Amino acid sequence: MVDFFSRYHFRSFLEAFADPVWVVNRKFRLVYMNPATLAKFSIKVDDAIGKLCHQALFENATTCPFCSLKQVFFSRKSSHTNFTLLDIDGRNHVYSLANYPLIGISGEVDYGLAVCVDKSEGADLFAEISRLQGLAAMGEYSAELSHEIRNPLNSIEIQMSLLQRMATQSETVEAAAFLRVVEVVRTESRRLNSLTGDFLKMQKSRCLTLYDCDPFLELEKVVGLLREEALKEAIEVRLDLKGEPITLRADCDKLQQAFMNLMKNAFEALIEAQTLNPCLEISGRVAGNRVVLNFSDNGPGIPFARQAKIFDLFYTTKACGTGIGLHLCRDVIKAHDGELSFVSDENGTIFTVTLPLPKVVNGYE
């Protein structure tokens, strides 16, 4: 039988390894290091060959605690271990170290071969998956908790209504003070109820039920629903939709929810700022392969220092806001593969919703 695997082939095989590989003799002195080892540990061959591996590679005065080469020489079996090491990039890296016996003609283990693989990326991925699983579990628990909180809040609201009715039957000074306290409790109770309701909506914002949907028609429905509220606050609402009817695969209810939040957000900003001649102009058009909807108000705008956080959960610029509305809107639009953006200055704010149109290939969607 022809000996096709020569020492040269073996060396070229090791040098082609992308991971660090080194070989030590029975005295744990380095006899070989591949280029990946030299690069990883930033050393030169002449400075390391013949030296103890734990000194040359890991700068340890004694044998490395994770080393199993002694066991390999004794048992003639390979071993595997994982360890962490503070690397030159300042991060703790996770390494997988495998040691293999190189057995000579006499049957003894003459050398030990070590292969060191950086597993940090996989470890980071596992840690991220674990973190996301934990967040998902917390989200489920939070949703259940929010649902349970609403029941006692509703009960509090009912009891406060009864107390208010009882107090109105008396015209004393004490009754008036009592009514003020009751109203504060009712206001805060309603705010908490609204917050839990928005949170429950947010939990479901990315779970879509898709139908054939015309976003222009859904927007018209929302404008109709909020028309009375706008008239009550003397807010002029203008609707300008251009183009033929559009059909998307979308969750109509979720889109209505997002459009309603954007309109109410504009109403609240205009009312809070006591804007003169408040106006919300809503326009829609098809631009290329996307539907573009603009919600433009003439309010005071969003302060520049706050604009970077405007979509953050629980962040709000309004006195009575929950900080969930815009976050919810962005989630709904993203779930439809769309985008929600805005521009704002002292002359007002424009929120823009873009939704992709279905791709048509040879006449078929």
PyMOL commands that set and color helices and strands:
alter all, ss='L'
color gray80, all
select helices_A, chain A and resi 7-15+35-40+45-48+53-56+69-75+120-168+173-203+215-232+252-272+304-307+325-335
alter helices_A, ss='H'
color red, helices_A
select strands_A, chain A and resi 21-25+30-33+79-86+92-103+109-118+211-213+236-241+248-250+279-287+290-297+339-345+348-356
alter strands_A, ss='S'
color yellow, strands_A
deselect
rebuild
show_as cartoon
